Amino acid sequence: MPRPEHLCLGAVAASAVGHVAFVSSREPQTRRPHRMLRAGVQGERASERNTGGSALLPACLGAGAIAAASRRARNPRTTMRAEAATDMWQPRLTGWTPQELAAERQRAQALPEEPGYSGPRYTGPGSINDAFLDGLIQAQEQGQLLPKKDAYLMVLDIIEVLKSEQTLGKASIPQGSHLTVIGDLHGQYWDFMNLLKMTGKPSPTTPFIFNGDFVDRGSWSIEVILTIFALKLKDPAAVFLNRGNHEMLETNILYGFCGECGAKYDMDLFNLFSEAFRNLPLAHLVDGKVLVLHGGLPGPDPRIWMPGQTHDPTDAIPMTALPTLQDIAQVDRYLEITPESYAQSIGPTTDDKEVNDIRCLIDILWGDPRGGEGYGPSYRKGKGVYMFGPDVTDTFCQLNNLQFIIRSHEVKADGYRWDHKQLLSVFSAPNYLDTGNNKGAFLKLTSAADGSVGIEPMSYTAVPHPDVPPMKWQEHITTNYSHLTRLMRKKMSGMGFDEFGDSDFEGLMNFDEWEPDEAEQFQEAFKVDQYGRDI
């Protein structure tokens, strides 16, 4: 995908979704200048512009600050809170120019050496070989971290590699060999190392697709993601990475990875990780026959939300026209989703590319399958995230000449499950959160004699790990950067399980989380327009 020379921050507009758009300034005729922030400005507050009734997002993406900024026209008090937060550390919201990345590289190279590290040193992609990987794995298992200088340089190099890749990548199964697909890992380093013992490391003859959600939840996300990046840098044409919903600023701030960066390195390294995540492809097509993406297929168009709709399989939004793979390939993936993007994505069919791109991003990162036809509401979020039925899967496969689709995003009891006839889920984090009692799985894809793709799921159980609880490093955020967290209205299930609108356990338990009660649903029916948008 061609990369812009300059990047800037798209803003919330009345006619667009409330997302953070890292968009190109090379097309000024298609952009609204008053909705932009210049690249490279950190911590700069944007003044409100009344043109068109829109307000610029401030350059702060605390999970609470985003929502507050989006509401500032309605509630001046939230404006004061959001602006006060800019005096404290905030994640970077503007895109990195080549000049800024080069300056960051110079700064990283000048970082002091750290005593006590006995593992391999990273000096560039050429320094990674099997001995480096074995040494890195051993050092991390012994509790050593790659030196800060090396970590910075590795992330800077992976950014350049990912920027050169396409939104819809292509992968092939080597003749006489296989391709491995890995689902959610969620910072479970010891389970990841056990998986690599079963699969072997990626290589040109045994390529891998890592299907998103590398980080968050588990307390060794740094070790997991640096290992994956090292594998990618060693064999960039044999290791393919897809973005998941946990390669997002919002989720990283809430579910541990941001805090882990701060506790193990520093908060500025998190900004570089976020830049890498924004450049991740959204999907990969294997030999033109198998689509691999993290979450779901595109939602309904027009994007309707029906207040009071239940999870009854017969209660559905009918399937509408579906996009092609070429449409997905044209999505500008260089976006961040804010807490208000989901509800603000609802609305009529539009030709606005930014609106359509954020809708597609939400669906690919967050969507889940359901048993009934058409579309239904998700268990994960409020408005704007959908579950899709087997008719959607079948039609999408037929339209795009696909044999089947592989996705992840949900815990499965055996680590995998055929949710639809042509839709297979794989989840690679066994005993998720140390409480799931689920198996993990990976998939081996092979080329059959008749030209079709064969698939072999392999399940495994969790292995012991050091006595560190899940989300250990979130305390670094709550203790030192409490302004980055947002108040959540907690609803408890009968199991007492509390999920902030992101339940990977949905695929295992199908419990109803973060749903308005019936009275609220009934009242909401009188407060929305024909698409389900707030009046």
BELGIQUI-V58258 format. One record per residue. N is the residue number from 0. RES is the residue in one letter. SS is DSSP state (2 for helix, 1 for strand, 0 for the rest). Layout:
<<N,RES,SS> <N,RES,SS>>
This chain:
<<0,M,0> <1,P,0> <2,R,0> <3,P,0> <4,E,0> <5,H,0> <6,L,1> <7,C,1> <8,L,1> <9,G,1> <10,A,0> <11,V,1> <12,A,0> <13,A,0> <14,S,0> <15,A,0> <16,V,0> <17,G,0> <18,H,1> <19,V,1> <20,A,1> <21,F,1> <22,V,1> <23,S,1> <24,S,0> <25,R,0> <26,E,0> <27,P,2> <28,Q,2> <29,T,2> <30,R,0> <31,R,0> <32,P,2> <33,H,2> <34,R,2> <35,M,1> <36,L,1> <37,R,0> <38,A,0> <39,G,0> <40,V,0> <41,Q,0> <42,G,0> <43,E,0> <44,R,0> <45,A,0> <46,S,0> <47,E,0> <48,R,0> <49,N,0> <50,T,2> <51,G,2> <52,G,2> <53,S,0> <54,A,1> <55,L,0> <56,L,0> <57,P,0> <58,A,0> <59,C,0> <60,L,0> <61,G,0> <62,A,2> <63,G,2> <64,A,2> <65,I,2> <66,A,2> <67,A,2> <68,A,2> <69,S,2> <70,R,0> <71,R,0> <72,A,0> <73,R,0> <74,N,0> <75,P,2> <76,R,2> <77,T,2> <78,T,2> <79,M,2> <80,R,2> <81,A,2> <82,E,2> <83,A,2> <84,A,2> <85,T,0> <86,D,0> <87,M,0> <88,W,0> <89,Q,0> <90,P,0> <91,R,0> <92,L,0> <93,T,0> <94,G,0> <95,W,0> <96,T,0> <97,P,2> <98,Q,2> <99,E,2> <100,L,2> <101,A,2> <102,A,2> <103,E,2> <104,R,2> <105,Q,2> <106,R,2> <107,A,2> <108,Q,2> <109,A,0> <110,L,0> <111,P,0> <112,E,0> <113,E,0> <114,P,0> <115,G,0> <116,Y,0> <117,S,0> <118,G,0> <119,P,0> <120,R,0> <121,Y,0> <122,T,0> <123,G,0> <124,P,2> <125,G,2> <126,S,2> <127,I,0> <128,N,0> <129,D,2> <130,A,2> <131,F,2> <132,L,2> <133,D,2> <134,G,2> <135,L,2> <136,I,2> <137,Q,2> <138,A,2> <139,Q,2> <140,E,2> <141,Q,0> <142,G,0> <143,Q,0> <144,L,0> <145,L,0> <146,P,0> <147,K,2> <148,K,2> <149,D,2> <150,A,2> <151,Y,2> <152,L,2> <153,M,2> <154,V,2> <155,L,2> <156,D,2> <157,I,2> <158,I,2> <159,E,2> <160,V,2> <161,L,2> <162,K,2> <163,S,0> <164,E,0> <165,Q,0> <166,T,0> <167,L,1> <168,G,1> <169,K,1> <170,A,1> <171,S,0> <172,I,0> <173,P,0> <174,Q,0> <175,G,0> <176,S,0> <177,H,0> <178,L,1> <179,T,1> <180,V,1> <181,I,1> <182,G,0> <183,D,1> <184,L,0> <185,H,0> <186,G,0> <187,Q,0> <188,Y,2> <189,W,2> <190,D,2> <191,F,2> <192,M,2> <193,N,2> <194,L,2> <195,L,2> <196,K,2> <197,M,2> <198,T,2> <199,G,0> <200,K,0> <201,P,0> <202,S,1> <203,P,0> <204,T,0> <205,T,1> <206,P,0> <207,F,1> <208,I,1> <209,F,1> <210,N,0> <211,G,0> <212,D,0> <213,F,0> <214,V,0> <215,D,0> <216,R,0> <217,G,0> <218,S,0> <219,W,0> <220,S,2> <221,I,2> <222,E,2> <223,V,2> <224,I,2> <225,L,2> <226,T,2> <227,I,2> <228,F,2> <229,A,2> <230,L,2> <231,K,2> <232,L,2> <233,K,2> <234,D,0> <235,P,0> <236,A,0> <237,A,0> <238,V,1> <239,F,1> <240,L,1> <241,N,1> <242,R,0> <243,G,0> <244,N,0> <245,H,0> <246,E,0> <247,M,0> <248,L,2> <249,E,2> <250,T,2> <251,N,2> <252,I,2> <253,L,2> <254,Y,0> <255,G,0> <256,F,2> <257,C,2> <258,G,2> <259,E,2> <260,C,2> <261,G,2> <262,A,2> <263,K,2> <264,Y,0> <265,D,0> <266,M,2> <267,D,2> <268,L,2> <269,F,2> <270,N,2> <271,L,2> <272,F,2> <273,S,2> <274,E,2> <275,A,2> <276,F,2> <277,R,2> <278,N,0> <279,L,0> <280,P,1> <281,L,0> <282,A,1> <283,H,1> <284,L,1> <285,V,1> <286,D,0> <287,G,0> <288,K,0> <289,V,1> <290,L,1> <291,V,1> <292,L,1> <293,H,0> <294,G,0> <295,G,0> <296,L,0> <297,P,0> <298,G,0> <299,P,0> <300,D,0> <301,P,0> <302,R,1> <303,I,0> <304,W,0> <305,M,0> <306,P,0> <307,G,0> <308,Q,0> <309,T,0> <310,H,0> <311,D,0> <312,P,0> <313,T,0> <314,D,0> <315,A,0> <316,I,1> <317,P,0> <318,M,0> <319,T,0> <320,A,0> <321,L,0> <322,P,0> <323,T,0> <324,L,2> <325,Q,2> <326,D,2> <327,I,2> <328,A,2> <329,Q,0> <330,V,0> <331,D,0> <332,R,0> <333,Y,0> <334,L,1> <335,E,1> <336,I,1> <337,T,0> <338,P,0> <339,E,0> <340,S,2> <341,Y,2> <342,A,2> <343,Q,2> <344,S,0> <345,I,0> <346,G,1> <347,P,0> <348,T,0> <349,T,0> <350,D,0> <351,D,0> <352,K,2> <353,E,2> <354,V,2> <355,N,2> <356,D,2> <357,I,2> <358,R,2> <359,C,2> <360,L,2> <361,I,2> <362,D,2> <363,I,2> <364,L,2> <365,W,2> <366,G,0> <367,D,1> <368,P,1> <369,R,0> <370,G,0> <371,G,0> <372,E,0> <373,G,0> <374,Y,1> <375,G,1> <376,P,1> <377,S,0> <378,Y,0> <379,R,0> <380,K,0> <381,G,0> <382,K,0> <383,G,0> <384,V,0> <385,Y,1> <386,M,1> <387,F,1> <388,G,0> <389,P,2> <390,D,2> <391,V,2> <392,T,2> <393,D,2> <394,T,2> <395,F,2> <396,C,2> <397,Q,2> <398,L,2> <399,N,0> <400,N,0> <401,L,0> <402,Q,0> <403,F,1> <404,I,1> <405,I,1> <406,R,1> <407,S,0> <408,H,0> <409,E,0> <410,V,0> <411,K,0> <412,A,0> <413,D,0> <414,G,0> <415,Y,1> <416,R,1> <417,W,1> <418,D,1> <419,H,1> <420,K,0> <421,Q,0> <422,L,1> <423,L,1> <424,S,1> <425,V,1> <426,F,1> <427,S,0> <428,A,0> <429,P,0> <430,N,0> <431,Y,2> <432,L,2> <433,D,2> <434,T,0> <435,G,0> <436,N,0> <437,N,0> <438,K,0> <439,G,1> <440,A,1> <441,F,1> <442,L,1> <443,K,1> <444,L,1> <445,T,1> <446,S,1> <447,A,0> <448,A,0> <449,D,0> <450,G,0> <451,S,0> <452,V,1> <453,G,1> <454,I,1> <455,E,1> <456,P,1> <457,M,1> <458,S,1> <459,Y,1> <460,T,0> <461,A,0> <462,V,0> <463,P,0> <464,H,0> <465,P,0> <466,D,0> <467,V,0> <468,P,0> <469,P,0> <470,M,0> <471,K,0> <472,W,0> <473,Q,2> <474,E,2> <475,H,2> <476,I,2> <477,T,2> <478,T,2> <479,N,2> <480,Y,0> <481,S,2> <482,H,2> <483,L,2> <484,T,0> <485,R,0> <486,L,0> <487,M,0> <488,R,0> <489,K,0> <490,K,0> <491,M,0> <492,S,0> <493,G,0> <494,M,0> <495,G,0> <496,F,0> <497,D,0> <498,E,0> <499,F,0> <500,G,0> <501,D,0> <502,S,0> <503,D,0> <504,F,0> <505,E,2> <506,G,2> <507,L,2> <508,M,2> <509,N,0> <510,F,0> <511,D,0> <512,E,0> <513,W,0> <514,E,0> <515,P,0> <516,D,0> <517,E,2> <518,A,2> <519,E,2> <520,Q,2> <521,F,2> <522,Q,2> <523,E,2> <524,A,0> <525,F,0> <526,K,0> <527,V,1> <528,D,0> <529,Q,0> <530,Y,0> <531,G,0> <532,R,0> <533,D,1> <534,I,0>>
